[in-house]
Amino acid sequence: MNILTMLWKNLWGGYRTMLFPERPKVSSGYRGLIRFAPEHCTGCAICKFRCTAKAIEFKAGKGEFVWSYDPGQCTFCGRCVEGCIERSQRGPH
């Protein structure tokens, strides 16, 4: 493609993204942002190991857990929540 043609398309081709406040349709597989409940956490770190996107950082030591989540890295697959041992013992709430 000629550089001038590409420049022309980029400058006068219209918007390539949605303008605020428009939003794309949410797919049926979207599960939303992850919320950490420290009162239920046992420190097993299975959530970190199940996260294929590497969006969860988990460090444990001396009875304390440091959990961080990067929603920009997350693919919203829900594998971390499905693998949570504490959640499976509490039920689907």
PDB file of N, CA, C and O in Angstrom:
ATOM      1  N   MET A   1       0.847  -1.167   0.000  1.00  0.00           N
ATOM      2  CA  MET A   1       0.000   0.000   0.000  1.00  0.00           C
ATOM      3  C   MET A   1       0.900   1.241   0.000  1.00  0.00           C
ATOM      4  O   MET A   1       1.886   1.303   0.735  1.00  0.00           O
ATOM      5  N   ASN A   2       0.568   2.173  -0.788  1.00  0.00           N
ATOM      6  CA  ASN A   2       1.283   3.433  -0.879  1.00  0.00           C
ATOM      7  C   ASN A   2       1.102   4.228   0.413  1.00  0.00           C
ATOM      8  O   ASN A   2       0.007   4.251   0.975  1.00  0.00           O
ATOM      9  N   ILE A   3       2.154   4.874   0.884  1.00  0.00           N
ATOM     10  CA  ILE A   3       2.095   5.622   2.136  1.00  0.00           C
ATOM     11  C   ILE A   3       1.082   6.766   2.073  1.00  0.00           C
ATOM     12  O   ILE A   3       0.427   7.066   3.071  1.00  0.00           O
ATOM     13  N   LEU A   4       0.950   7.401   0.915  1.00  0.00           N
ATOM     14  CA  LEU A   4      -0.021   8.493   0.789  1.00  0.00           C
ATOM     15  C   LEU A   4      -1.460   7.969   0.852  1.00  0.00           C
ATOM     16  O   LEU A   4      -2.336   8.622   1.420  1.00  0.00           O
ATOM     17  N   THR A   5      -1.698   6.800   0.274  1.00  0.00           N
ATOM     18  CA  THR A   5      -3.024   6.178   0.339  1.00  0.00           C
ATOM     19  C   THR A   5      -3.372   5.832   1.782  1.00  0.00           C
ATOM     20  O   THR A   5      -4.494   6.069   2.232  1.00  0.00           O
ATOM     21  N   MET A   6      -2.412   5.275   2.498  1.00  0.00           N
ATOM     22  CA  MET A   6      -2.647   4.920   3.895  1.00  0.00           C
ATOM     23  C   MET A   6      -2.893   6.178   4.727  1.00  0.00           C
ATOM     24  O   MET A   6      -3.786   6.188   5.574  1.00  0.00           O
ATOM     25  N   LEU A   7      -2.134   7.210   4.505  1.00  0.00           N
ATOM     26  CA  LEU A   7      -2.330   8.467   5.213  1.00  0.00           C
ATOM     27  C   LEU A   7      -3.703   9.053   4.925  1.00  0.00           C
ATOM     28  O   LEU A   7      -4.382   9.529   5.835  1.00  0.00           O
ATOM     29  N   TRP A   8      -4.108   9.020   3.680  1.00  0.00           N
ATOM     30  CA  TRP A   8      -5.429   9.523   3.275  1.00  0.00           C
ATOM     31  C   TRP A   8      -6.546   8.764   3.998  1.00  0.00           C
ATOM     32  O   TRP A   8      -7.477   9.372   4.525  1.00  0.00           O
ATOM     33  N   LYS A   9      -6.445   7.435   4.017  1.00  0.00           N
ATOM     34  CA  LYS A   9      -7.471   6.614   4.685  1.00  0.00           C
ATOM     35  C   LYS A   9      -7.517   6.892   6.187  1.00  0.00           C
ATOM     36  O   LYS A   9      -8.590   6.921   6.789  1.00  0.00           O
ATOM     37  N   ASN A  10      -6.349   7.095   6.782  1.00  0.00           N
ATOM     38  CA  ASN A  10      -6.315   7.352   8.222  1.00  0.00           C
ATOM     39  C   ASN A  10      -6.864   8.731   8.582  1.00  0.00           C
ATOM     40  O   ASN A  10      -7.521   8.886   9.611  1.00  0.00           O
ATOM     41  N   LEU A  11      -6.606   9.709   7.761  1.00  0.00           N
ATOM     42  CA  LEU A  11      -7.058  11.058   8.070  1.00  0.00           C
ATOM     43  C   LEU A  11      -8.533  11.289   7.748  1.00  0.00           C
ATOM     44  O   LEU A  11      -9.221  11.992   8.488  1.00  0.00           O
ATOM     45  N   TRP A  12      -9.018  10.718   6.674  1.00  0.00           N
ATOM     46  CA  TRP A  12     -10.386  10.990   6.251  1.00  0.00           C
ATOM     47  C   TRP A  12     -11.263   9.746   6.203  1.00  0.00           C
ATOM     48  O   TRP A  12     -12.322   9.763   5.575  1.00  0.00           O
ATOM     49  N   GLY A  13     -10.843   8.679   6.849  1.00  0.00           N
ATOM     50  CA  GLY A  13     -11.595   7.432   6.821  1.00  0.00           C
ATOM     51  C   GLY A  13     -12.654   7.322   7.891  1.00  0.00           C
ATOM     52  O   GLY A  13     -13.379   6.328   7.939  1.00  0.00           O
ATOM     53  N   GLY A  14     -12.761   8.304   8.739  1.00  0.00           N
ATOM     54  CA  GLY A  14     -13.748   8.238   9.819  1.00  0.00           C
ATOM     55  C   GLY A  14     -13.160   7.604  11.064  1.00  0.00           C
ATOM     56  O   GLY A  14     -11.989   7.224  11.092  1.00  0.00           O
ATOM     57  N   TYR A  15     -13.992   7.493  12.096  1.00  0.00           N
ATOM     58  CA  TYR A  15     -13.543   6.951  13.368  1.00  0.00           C
ATOM     59  C   TYR A  15     -13.350   5.449  13.278  1.00  0.00           C
ATOM     60  O   TYR A  15     -14.109   4.749  12.607  1.00  0.00           O
ATOM     61  N   ARG A  16     -12.339   4.971  13.952  1.00  0.00           N
ATOM     62  CA  ARG A  16     -12.079   3.533  14.025  1.00  0.00           C
ATOM     63  C   ARG A  16     -12.514   2.966  15.378  1.00  0.00           C
ATOM     64  O   ARG A  16     -12.633   1.753  15.548  1.00  0.00           O
ATOM     65  N   THR A  17     -12.744   3.854  16.322  1.00  0.00           N
ATOM     66  CA  THR A  17     -13.171   3.440  17.656  1.00  0.00           C
ATOM     67  C   THR A  17     -14.504   4.099  17.984  1.00  0.00           C
ATOM     68  O   THR A  17     -14.948   5.022  17.302  1.00  0.00           O
ATOM     69  N   MET A  18     -15.126   3.601  19.045  1.00  0.00           N
ATOM     70  CA  MET A  18     -16.397   4.173  19.479  1.00  0.00           C
ATOM     71  C   MET A  18     -16.139   5.418  20.307  1.00  0.00           C
ATOM     72  O   MET A  18     -15.186   5.474  21.084  1.00  0.00           O
ATOM     73  N   LEU A  19     -16.982   6.403  20.136  1.00  0.00           N
ATOM     74  CA  LEU A  19     -16.858   7.622  20.921  1.00  0.00           C
ATOM     75  C   LEU A  19     -17.638   7.470  22.218  1.00  0.00           C
ATOM     76  O   LEU A  19     -18.706   6.858  22.241  1.00  0.00           O
ATOM     77  N   PHE A  20     -17.108   8.023  23.286  1.00  0.00           N
ATOM     78  CA  PHE A  20     -17.776   7.984  24.576  1.00  0.00           C
ATOM     79  C   PHE A  20     -19.133   8.672  24.476  1.00  0.00           C
ATOM     80  O   PHE A  20     -19.183   9.735  23.857  1.00  0.00           O
ATOM     81  N   PRO A  21     -20.190   8.190  25.002  1.00  0.00           N
ATOM     82  CA  PRO A  21     -20.377   7.112  25.963  1.00  0.00           C
ATOM     83  C   PRO A  21     -20.816   5.795  25.331  1.00  0.00           C
ATOM     84  O   PRO A  21     -21.291   4.913  26.046  1.00  0.00           O
ATOM     85  N   GLU A  22     -20.676   5.632  24.032  1.00  0.00           N
ATOM     86  CA  GLU A  22     -21.043   4.365  23.392  1.00  0.00           C
ATOM     87  C   GLU A  22     -20.182   3.238  23.943  1.00  0.00           C
ATOM     88  O   GLU A  22     -19.033   3.448  24.331  1.00  0.00           O
ATOM     89  N   ARG A  23     -20.754   2.043  23.970  1.00  0.00           N
ATOM     90  CA  ARG A  23     -20.029   0.874  24.454  1.00  0.00           C
ATOM     91  C   ARG A  23     -20.321  -0.303  23.544  1.00  0.00           C
ATOM     92  O   ARG A  23     -21.407  -0.397  22.973  1.00  0.00           O
ATOM     93  N   PRO A  24     -19.363  -1.193  23.406  1.00  0.00           N
ATOM     94  CA  PRO A  24     -19.630  -2.400  22.621  1.00  0.00           C
ATOM     95  C   PRO A  24     -20.593  -3.313  23.374  1.00  0.00           C
ATOM     96  O   PRO A  24     -20.738  -3.196  24.591  1.00  0.00           O
ATOM     97  N   LYS A  25     -21.238  -4.204  22.666  1.00  0.00           N
ATOM     98  CA  LYS A  25     -22.122  -5.177  23.314  1.00  0.00           C
ATOM     99  C   LYS A  25     -21.288  -6.093  24.184  1.00  0.00           C
ATOM    100  O   LYS A  25     -20.174  -6.468  23.819  1.00  0.00           O
ATOM    101  N   VAL A  26     -21.825  -6.449  25.324  1.00  0.00           N
ATOM    102  CA  VAL A  26     -21.135  -7.344  26.240  1.00  0.00           C
ATOM    103  C   VAL A  26     -21.474  -8.775  25.848  1.00  0.00           C
ATOM    104  O   VAL A  26     -22.645  -9.130  25.719  1.00  0.00           O
ATOM    105  N   SER A  27     -20.443  -9.595  25.660  1.00  0.00           N
ATOM    106  CA  SER A  27     -20.662 -10.980  25.260  1.00  0.00           C
ATOM    107  C   SER A  27     -21.211 -11.788  26.436  1.00  0.00           C
ATOM    108  O   SER A  27     -21.110 -11.369  27.589  1.00  0.00           O
ATOM    109  N   SER A  28     -21.787 -12.940  26.133  1.00  0.00           N
ATOM    110  CA  SER A  28     -22.368 -13.772  27.184  1.00  0.00           C
ATOM    111  C   SER A  28     -21.295 -14.369  28.088  1.00  0.00           C
ATOM    112  O   SER A  28     -21.589 -14.746  29.223  1.00  0.00           O
ATOM    113  N   GLY A  29     -20.056 -14.459  27.606  1.00  0.00           N
ATOM    114  CA  GLY A  29     -18.978 -15.015  28.404  1.00  0.00           C
ATOM    115  C   GLY A  29     -18.315 -14.020  29.335  1.00  0.00           C
ATOM    116  O   GLY A  29     -17.459 -14.406  30.132  1.00  0.00           O
ATOM    117  N   TYR A  30     -18.686 -12.752  29.259  1.00  0.00           N
ATOM    118  CA  TYR A  30     -18.080 -11.722  30.104  1.00  0.00           C
ATOM    119  C   TYR A  30     -18.537 -11.901  31.540  1.00  0.00           C
ATOM    120  O   TYR A  30     -19.732 -12.009  31.814  1.00  0.00           O
ATOM    121  N   ARG A  31     -17.590 -11.932  32.440  1.00  0.00           N
ATOM    122  CA  ARG A  31     -17.928 -12.173  33.841  1.00  0.00           C
ATOM    123  C   ARG A  31     -17.609 -11.000  34.744  1.00  0.00           C
ATOM    124  O   ARG A  31     -17.821 -11.092  35.953  1.00  0.00           O
ATOM    125  N   GLY A  32     -17.114  -9.913  34.209  1.00  0.00           N
ATOM    126  CA  GLY A  32     -16.865  -8.724  35.002  1.00  0.00           C
ATOM    127  C   GLY A  32     -15.528  -8.721  35.706  1.00  0.00           C
ATOM    128  O   GLY A  32     -14.727  -9.644  35.557  1.00  0.00           O
ATOM    129  N   LEU A  33     -15.298  -7.684  36.467  1.00  0.00           N
ATOM    130  CA  LEU A  33     -14.049  -7.546  37.202  1.00  0.00           C
ATOM    131  C   LEU A  33     -14.025  -8.469  38.408  1.00  0.00           C
ATOM    132  O   LEU A  33     -15.063  -8.789  38.987  1.00  0.00           O
ATOM    133  N   ILE A  34     -12.833  -8.885  38.772  1.00  0.00           N
ATOM    134  CA  ILE A  34     -12.647  -9.774  39.920  1.00  0.00           C
ATOM    135  C   ILE A  34     -12.599  -8.926  41.189  1.00  0.00           C
ATOM    136  O   ILE A  34     -11.970  -7.868  41.214  1.00  0.00           O
ATOM    137  N   ARG A  35     -13.256  -9.389  42.221  1.00  0.00           N
ATOM    138  CA  ARG A  35     -13.200  -8.733  43.532  1.00  0.00           C
ATOM    139  C   ARG A  35     -12.534  -9.679  44.514  1.00  0.00           C
ATOM    140  O   ARG A  35     -12.869 -10.862  44.574  1.00  0.00           O
ATOM    141  N   PHE A  36     -11.605  -9.164  45.270  1.00  0.00           N
ATOM    142  CA  PHE A  36     -10.895  -9.962  46.260  1.00  0.00           C
ATOM    143  C   PHE A  36     -11.582  -9.829  47.600  1.00  0.00           C
ATOM    144  O   PHE A  36     -11.842  -8.715  48.056  1.00  0.00           O
ATOM    145  N   ALA A  37     -11.876 -10.940  48.235  1.00  0.00           N
ATOM    146  CA  ALA A  37     -12.505 -10.952  49.559  1.00  0.00           C
ATOM    147  C   ALA A  37     -11.483 -11.493  50.562  1.00  0.00           C
ATOM    148  O   ALA A  37     -11.403 -12.705  50.761  1.00  0.00           O
ATOM    149  N   PRO A  38     -10.708 -10.623  51.189  1.00  0.00           N
ATOM    150  CA  PRO A  38      -9.645 -11.098  52.088  1.00  0.00           C
ATOM    151  C   PRO A  38     -10.158 -11.921  53.264  1.00  0.00           C
ATOM    152  O   PRO A  38      -9.430 -12.770  53.780  1.00  0.00           O
ATOM    153  N   GLU A  39     -11.387 -11.690  53.695  1.00  0.00           N
ATOM    154  CA  GLU A  39     -11.930 -12.462  54.827  1.00  0.00           C
ATOM    155  C   GLU A  39     -12.158 -13.929  54.468  1.00  0.00           C
ATOM    156  O   GLU A  39     -12.247 -14.772  55.360  1.00  0.00           O
ATOM    157  N   HIS A  40     -12.254 -14.245  53.184  1.00  0.00           N
ATOM    158  CA  HIS A  40     -12.472 -15.624  52.748  1.00  0.00           C
ATOM    159  C   HIS A  40     -11.203 -16.287  52.221  1.00  0.00           C
ATOM    160  O   HIS A  40     -11.187 -17.500  52.008  1.00  0.00           O
ATOM    161  N   CYS A  41     -10.149 -15.519  52.008  1.00  0.00           N
ATOM    162  CA  CYS A  41      -8.933 -16.049  51.387  1.00  0.00           C
ATOM    163  C   CYS A  41      -8.146 -16.914  52.373  1.00  0.00           C
ATOM    164  O   CYS A  41      -7.907 -16.520  53.514  1.00  0.00           O
ATOM    165  N   THR A  42      -7.752 -18.097  51.908  1.00  0.00           N
ATOM    166  CA  THR A  42      -6.942 -19.005  52.722  1.00  0.00           C
ATOM    167  C   THR A  42      -5.466 -18.918  52.361  1.00  0.00           C
ATOM    168  O   THR A  42      -4.625 -19.488  53.057  1.00  0.00           O
ATOM    169  N   GLY A  43      -5.143 -18.215  51.287  1.00  0.00           N
ATOM    170  CA  GLY A  43      -3.754 -18.058  50.875  1.00  0.00           C
ATOM    171  C   GLY A  43      -3.226 -19.184  50.019  1.00  0.00           C
ATOM    172  O   GLY A  43      -2.012 -19.364  49.919  1.00  0.00           O
ATOM    173  N   CYS A  44      -4.104 -19.942  49.401  1.00  0.00           N
ATOM    174  CA  CYS A  44      -3.657 -21.079  48.585  1.00  0.00           C
ATOM    175  C   CYS A  44      -3.044 -20.645  47.254  1.00  0.00           C
ATOM    176  O   CYS A  44      -2.256 -21.390  46.670  1.00  0.00           O
ATOM    177  N   ALA A  45      -3.389 -19.463  46.770  1.00  0.00           N
ATOM    178  CA  ALA A  45      -2.875 -18.877  45.522  1.00  0.00           C
ATOM    179  C   ALA A  45      -3.253 -19.663  44.272  1.00  0.00           C
ATOM    180  O   ALA A  45      -2.600 -19.521  43.238  1.00  0.00           O
ATOM    181  N   ILE A  46      -4.278 -20.476  44.347  1.00  0.00           N
ATOM    182  CA  ILE A  46      -4.734 -21.196  43.157  1.00  0.00           C
ATOM    183  C   ILE A  46      -5.231 -20.216  42.107  1.00  0.00           C
ATOM    184  O   ILE A  46      -5.100 -20.471  40.910  1.00  0.00           O
ATOM    185  N   CYS A  47      -5.798 -19.105  42.540  1.00  0.00           N
ATOM    186  CA  CYS A  47      -6.277 -18.098  41.592  1.00  0.00           C
ATOM    187  C   CYS A  47      -5.134 -17.614  40.702  1.00  0.00           C
ATOM    188  O   CYS A  47      -5.313 -17.447  39.495  1.00  0.00           O
ATOM    189  N   LYS A  48      -3.973 -17.392  41.287  1.00  0.00           N
ATOM    190  CA  LYS A  48      -2.821 -16.929  40.523  1.00  0.00           C
ATOM    191  C   LYS A  48      -2.383 -17.988  39.517  1.00  0.00           C
ATOM    192  O   LYS A  48      -2.078 -17.659  38.370  1.00  0.00           O
ATOM    193  N   PHE A  49      -2.349 -19.236  39.922  1.00  0.00           N
ATOM    194  CA  PHE A  49      -1.883 -20.297  39.037  1.00  0.00           C
ATOM    195  C   PHE A  49      -2.880 -20.609  37.928  1.00  0.00           C
ATOM    196  O   PHE A  49      -2.482 -21.038  36.845  1.00  0.00           O
ATOM    197  N   ARG A  50      -4.154 -20.402  38.179  1.00  0.00           N
ATOM    198  CA  ARG A  50      -5.172 -20.652  37.147  1.00  0.00           C
ATOM    199  C   ARG A  50      -5.298 -19.503  36.151  1.00  0.00           C
ATOM    200  O   ARG A  50      -5.869 -19.683  35.076  1.00  0.00           O
ATOM    201  N   CYS A  51      -4.781 -18.339  36.489  1.00  0.00           N
ATOM    202  CA  CYS A  51      -4.894 -17.166  35.625  1.00  0.00           C
ATOM    203  C   CYS A  51      -3.902 -17.281  34.465  1.00  0.00           C
ATOM    204  O   CYS A  51      -2.700 -17.088  34.645  1.00  0.00           O
ATOM    205  N   THR A  52      -4.408 -17.591  33.298  1.00  0.00           N
ATOM    206  CA  THR A  52      -3.548 -17.753  32.125  1.00  0.00           C
ATOM    207  C   THR A  52      -3.066 -16.415  31.579  1.00  0.00           C
ATOM    208  O   THR A  52      -2.082 -16.368  30.841  1.00  0.00           O
ATOM    209  N   ALA A  53      -3.743 -15.332  31.931  1.00  0.00           N
ATOM    210  CA  ALA A  53      -3.366 -13.998  31.454  1.00  0.00           C
ATOM    211  C   ALA A  53      -2.325 -13.338  32.353  1.00  0.00           C
ATOM    212  O   ALA A  53      -1.842 -12.250  32.039  1.00  0.00           O
ATOM    213  N   LYS A  54      -1.974 -13.981  33.467  1.00  0.00           N
ATOM    214  CA  LYS A  54      -1.018 -13.426  34.435  1.00  0.00           C
ATOM    215  C   LYS A  54      -1.480 -12.076  34.980  1.00  0.00           C
ATOM    216  O   LYS A  54      -0.672 -11.167  35.173  1.00  0.00           O
ATOM    217  N   ALA A  55      -2.774 -11.955  35.224  1.00  0.00           N
ATOM    218  CA  ALA A  55      -3.342 -10.704  35.737  1.00  0.00           C
ATOM    219  C   ALA A  55      -3.352 -10.648  37.258  1.00  0.00           C
ATOM    220  O   ALA A  55      -3.617  -9.595  37.837  1.00  0.00           O
ATOM    221  N   ILE A  56      -3.066 -11.767  37.910  1.00  0.00           N
ATOM    222  CA  ILE A  56      -3.104 -11.818  39.375  1.00  0.00           C
ATOM    223  C   ILE A  56      -1.699 -12.046  39.917  1.00  0.00           C
ATOM    224  O   ILE A  56      -0.993 -12.964  39.500  1.00  0.00           O
ATOM    225  N   GLU A  57      -1.319 -11.199  40.844  1.00  0.00           N
ATOM    226  CA  GLU A  57      -0.071 -11.363  41.585  1.00  0.00           C
ATOM    227  C   GLU A  57      -0.450 -11.702  43.022  1.00  0.00           C
ATOM    228  O   GLU A  57      -1.319 -11.058  43.610  1.00  0.00           O
ATOM    229  N   PHE A  58       0.191 -12.692  43.571  1.00  0.00           N
ATOM    230  CA  PHE A  58      -0.146 -13.138  44.915  1.00  0.00           C
ATOM    231  C   PHE A  58       1.135 -13.458  45.656  1.00  0.00           C
ATOM    232  O   PHE A  58       1.954 -14.248  45.185  1.00  0.00           O
ATOM    233  N   LYS A  59       1.308 -12.847  46.814  1.00  0.00           N
ATOM    234  CA  LYS A  59       2.470 -13.118  47.654  1.00  0.00           C
ATOM    235  C   LYS A  59       1.976 -13.385  49.057  1.00  0.00           C
ATOM    236  O   LYS A  59       1.128 -12.663  49.580  1.00  0.00           O
ATOM    237  N   ALA A  60       2.515 -14.430  49.661  1.00  0.00           N
ATOM    238  CA  ALA A  60       2.103 -14.789  51.009  1.00  0.00           C
ATOM    239  C   ALA A  60       3.345 -14.948  51.880  1.00  0.00           C
ATOM    240  O   ALA A  60       4.393 -15.407  51.425  1.00  0.00           O
ATOM    241  N   GLY A  61       3.203 -14.566  53.109  1.00  0.00           N
ATOM    242  CA  GLY A  61       4.295 -14.743  54.050  1.00  0.00           C
ATOM    243  C   GLY A  61       3.890 -14.300  55.438  1.00  0.00           C
ATOM    244  O   GLY A  61       3.280 -13.245  55.611  1.00  0.00           O
ATOM    245  N   LYS A  62       4.232 -15.117  56.437  1.00  0.00           N
ATOM    246  CA  LYS A  62       3.981 -14.812  57.853  1.00  0.00           C
ATOM    247  C   LYS A  62       2.524 -14.443  58.121  1.00  0.00           C
ATOM    248  O   LYS A  62       2.247 -13.474  58.828  1.00  0.00           O
ATOM    249  N   GLY A  63       1.604 -15.204  57.563  1.00  0.00           N
ATOM    250  CA  GLY A  63       0.192 -15.003  57.834  1.00  0.00           C
ATOM    251  C   GLY A  63      -0.463 -13.865  57.084  1.00  0.00           C
ATOM    252  O   GLY A  63      -1.650 -13.607  57.285  1.00  0.00           O
ATOM    253  N   GLU A  64       0.266 -13.179  56.229  1.00  0.00           N
ATOM    254  CA  GLU A  64      -0.311 -12.086  55.453  1.00  0.00           C
ATOM    255  C   GLU A  64      -0.311 -12.446  53.976  1.00  0.00           C
ATOM    256  O   GLU A  64       0.596 -13.115  53.479  1.00  0.00           O
ATOM    257  N   PHE A  65      -1.340 -11.991  53.291  1.00  0.00           N
ATOM    258  CA  PHE A  65      -1.460 -12.215  51.860  1.00  0.00           C
ATOM    259  C   PHE A  65      -1.493 -10.875  51.153  1.00  0.00           C
ATOM    260  O   PHE A  65      -2.244  -9.980  51.539  1.00  0.00           O
ATOM    261  N   VAL A  66      -0.687 -10.737  50.128  1.00  0.00           N
ATOM    262  CA  VAL A  66      -0.705  -9.536  49.314  1.00  0.00           C
ATOM    263  C   VAL A  66      -1.194  -9.957  47.935  1.00  0.00           C
ATOM    264  O   VAL A  66      -0.522 -10.705  47.226  1.00  0.00           O
ATOM    265  N   TRP A  67      -2.359  -9.472  47.570  1.00  0.00           N
ATOM    266  CA  TRP A  67      -3.026  -9.859  46.331  1.00  0.00           C
ATOM    267  C   TRP A  67      -3.212  -8.626  45.482  1.00  0.00           C
ATOM    268  O   TRP A  67      -3.695  -7.605  45.971  1.00  0.00           O
ATOM    269  N   SER A  68      -2.834  -8.701  44.206  1.00  0.00           N
ATOM    270  CA  SER A  68      -3.086  -7.581  43.301  1.00  0.00           C
ATOM    271  C   SER A  68      -3.622  -8.111  41.982  1.00  0.00           C
ATOM    272  O   SER A  68      -3.312  -9.227  41.566  1.00  0.00           O
ATOM    273  N   TYR A  69      -4.421  -7.295  41.344  1.00  0.00           N
ATOM    274  CA  TYR A  69      -5.140  -7.696  40.136  1.00  0.00           C
ATOM    275  C   TYR A  69      -5.042  -6.574  39.117  1.00  0.00           C
ATOM    276  O   TYR A  69      -5.307  -5.415  39.436  1.00  0.00           O
ATOM    277  N   ASP A  70      -4.664  -6.912  37.896  1.00  0.00           N
ATOM    278  CA  ASP A  70      -4.548  -5.942  36.821  1.00  0.00           C
ATOM    279  C   ASP A  70      -5.682  -6.180  35.822  1.00  0.00           C
ATOM    280  O   ASP A  70      -5.582  -7.082  34.992  1.00  0.00           O
ATOM    281  N   PRO A  71      -6.767  -5.385  35.885  1.00  0.00           N
ATOM    282  CA  PRO A  71      -7.890  -5.609  34.975  1.00  0.00           C
ATOM    283  C   PRO A  71      -7.533  -5.357  33.515  1.00  0.00           C
ATOM    284  O   PRO A  71      -8.221  -5.857  32.625  1.00  0.00           O
ATOM    285  N   GLY A  72      -6.483  -4.600  33.250  1.00  0.00           N
ATOM    286  CA  GLY A  72      -6.049  -4.378  31.877  1.00  0.00           C
ATOM    287  C   GLY A  72      -5.436  -5.615  31.262  1.00  0.00           C
ATOM    288  O   GLY A  72      -5.438  -5.769  30.041  1.00  0.00           O
ATOM    289  N   GLN A  73      -4.914  -6.494  32.085  1.00  0.00           N
ATOM    290  CA  GLN A  73      -4.298  -7.743  31.626  1.00  0.00           C
ATOM    291  C   GLN A  73      -5.320  -8.885  31.591  1.00  0.00           C
ATOM    292  O   GLN A  73      -5.133  -9.868  30.874  1.00  0.00           O
ATOM    293  N   CYS A  74      -6.391  -8.752  32.360  1.00  0.00           N
ATOM    294  CA  CYS A  74      -7.398  -9.808  32.527  1.00  0.00           C
ATOM    295  C   CYS A  74      -8.186 -10.060  31.244  1.00  0.00           C
ATOM    296  O   CYS A  74      -8.516  -9.130  30.510  1.00  0.00           O
ATOM    297  N   THR A  75      -8.480 -11.336  30.989  1.00  0.00           N
ATOM    298  CA  THR A  75      -9.319 -11.712  29.846  1.00  0.00           C
ATOM    299  C   THR A  75     -10.742 -12.047  30.279  1.00  0.00           C
ATOM    300  O   THR A  75     -11.569 -12.414  29.445  1.00  0.00           O
ATOM    301  N   PHE A  76     -11.036 -11.924  31.568  1.00  0.00           N
ATOM    302  CA  PHE A  76     -12.379 -12.130  32.137  1.00  0.00           C
ATOM    303  C   PHE A  76     -12.909 -13.542  31.885  1.00  0.00           C
ATOM    304  O   PHE A  76     -14.101 -13.734  31.644  1.00  0.00           O
ATOM    305  N   CYS A  77     -12.012 -14.521  31.945  1.00  0.00           N
ATOM    306  CA  CYS A  77     -12.413 -15.912  31.693  1.00  0.00           C
ATOM    307  C   CYS A  77     -13.078 -16.544  32.916  1.00  0.00           C
ATOM    308  O   CYS A  77     -13.889 -17.458  32.766  1.00  0.00           O
ATOM    309  N   GLY A  78     -12.749 -16.074  34.128  1.00  0.00           N
ATOM    310  CA  GLY A  78     -13.349 -16.600  35.348  1.00  0.00           C
ATOM    311  C   GLY A  78     -12.684 -17.850  35.895  1.00  0.00           C
ATOM    312  O   GLY A  78     -13.174 -18.429  36.865  1.00  0.00           O
ATOM    313  N   ARG A  79     -11.576 -18.283  35.296  1.00  0.00           N
ATOM    314  CA  ARG A  79     -10.896 -19.495  35.776  1.00  0.00           C
ATOM    315  C   ARG A  79     -10.412 -19.342  37.209  1.00  0.00           C
ATOM    316  O   ARG A  79     -10.408 -20.310  37.969  1.00  0.00           O
ATOM    317  N   CYS A  80     -10.004 -18.141  37.583  1.00  0.00           N
ATOM    318  CA  CYS A  80      -9.514 -17.916  38.946  1.00  0.00           C
ATOM    319  C   CYS A  80     -10.626 -18.142  39.965  1.00  0.00           C
ATOM    320  O   CYS A  80     -10.399 -18.749  41.012  1.00  0.00           O
ATOM    321  N   VAL A  81     -11.802 -17.665  39.668  1.00  0.00           N
ATOM    322  CA  VAL A  81     -12.937 -17.807  40.582  1.00  0.00           C
ATOM    323  C   VAL A  81     -13.411 -19.258  40.626  1.00  0.00           C
ATOM    324  O   VAL A  81     -13.742 -19.773  41.694  1.00  0.00           O
ATOM    325  N   GLU A  82     -13.444 -19.912  39.474  1.00  0.00           N
ATOM    326  CA  GLU A  82     -13.874 -21.316  39.431  1.00  0.00           C
ATOM    327  C   GLU A  82     -12.934 -22.218  40.221  1.00  0.00           C
ATOM    328  O   GLU A  82     -13.373 -23.218  40.789  1.00  0.00           O
ATOM    329  N   GLY A  83     -11.650 -21.879  40.265  1.00  0.00           N
ATOM    330  CA  GLY A  83     -10.679 -22.712  40.961  1.00  0.00           C
ATOM    331  C   GLY A  83     -10.531 -22.423  42.429  1.00  0.00           C
ATOM    332  O   GLY A  83      -9.811 -23.139  43.125  1.00  0.00           O
ATOM    333  N   CYS A  84     -11.185 -21.403  42.922  1.00  0.00           N
ATOM    334  CA  CYS A  84     -11.045 -21.010  44.324  1.00  0.00           C
ATOM    335  C   CYS A  84     -11.604 -22.100  45.247  1.00  0.00           C
ATOM    336  O   CYS A  84     -12.787 -22.435  45.185  1.00  0.00           O
ATOM    337  N   ILE A  85     -10.748 -22.634  46.085  1.00  0.00           N
ATOM    338  CA  ILE A  85     -11.157 -23.707  47.006  1.00  0.00           C
ATOM    339  C   ILE A  85     -12.174 -23.194  48.013  1.00  0.00           C
ATOM    340  O   ILE A  85     -13.183 -23.849  48.275  1.00  0.00           O
ATOM    341  N   GLU A  86     -11.909 -22.020  48.578  1.00  0.00           N
ATOM    342  CA  GLU A  86     -12.806 -21.442  49.582  1.00  0.00           C
ATOM    343  C   GLU A  86     -14.186 -21.178  49.003  1.00  0.00           C
ATOM    344  O   GLU A  86     -15.197 -21.412  49.666  1.00  0.00           O
ATOM    345  N   ARG A  87     -14.231 -20.690  47.766  1.00  0.00           N
ATOM    346  CA  ARG A  87     -15.519 -20.405  47.127  1.00  0.00           C
ATOM    347  C   ARG A  87     -16.305 -21.692  46.873  1.00  0.00           C
ATOM    348  O   ARG A  87     -17.525 -21.722  47.035  1.00  0.00           O
ATOM    349  N   SER A  88     -15.602 -22.748  46.477  1.00  0.00           N
ATOM    350  CA  SER A  88     -16.303 -24.018  46.210  1.00  0.00           C
ATOM    351  C   SER A  88     -16.858 -24.613  47.492  1.00  0.00           C
ATOM    352  O   SER A  88     -17.869 -25.314  47.446  1.00  0.00           O
ATOM    353  N   GLN A  89     -16.225 -24.357  48.645  1.00  0.00           N
ATOM    354  CA  GLN A  89     -16.727 -24.857  49.921  1.00  0.00           C
ATOM    355  C   GLN A  89     -17.889 -24.042  50.430  1.00  0.00           C
ATOM    356  O   GLN A  89     -18.753 -24.571  51.130  1.00  0.00           O
ATOM    357  N   ARG A  90     -17.933 -22.730  50.088  1.00  0.00           N
ATOM    358  CA  ARG A  90     -19.019 -21.850  50.523  1.00  0.00           C
ATOM    359  C   ARG A  90     -20.256 -22.006  49.672  1.00  0.00           C
ATOM    360  O   ARG A  90     -21.370 -21.785  50.146  1.00  0.00           O
ATOM    361  N   GLY A  91     -20.076 -22.381  48.433  1.00  0.00           N
ATOM    362  CA  GLY A  91     -21.213 -22.482  47.532  1.00  0.00           C
ATOM    363  C   GLY A  91     -21.163 -21.391  46.486  1.00  0.00           C
ATOM    364  O   GLY A  91     -20.233 -20.585  46.489  1.00  0.00           O
ATOM    365  N   PRO A  92     -22.144 -21.338  45.583  1.00  0.00           N
ATOM    366  CA  PRO A  92     -22.117 -20.423  44.449  1.00  0.00           C
ATOM    367  C   PRO A  92     -22.508 -18.991  44.750  1.00  0.00           C
ATOM    368  O   PRO A  92     -22.838 -18.272  43.807  1.00  0.00           O
ATOM    369  N   HIS A  93     -22.498 -18.524  45.975  1.00  0.00           N
ATOM    370  CA  HIS A  93     -22.906 -17.148  46.288  1.00  0.00           C
ATOM    371  C   HIS A  93     -21.887 -16.183  45.826  1.00  0.00           C
ATOM    372  O   HIS A  93     -22.055 -14.977  46.002  1.00  0.00           O
TER     373      HIS A  93
END
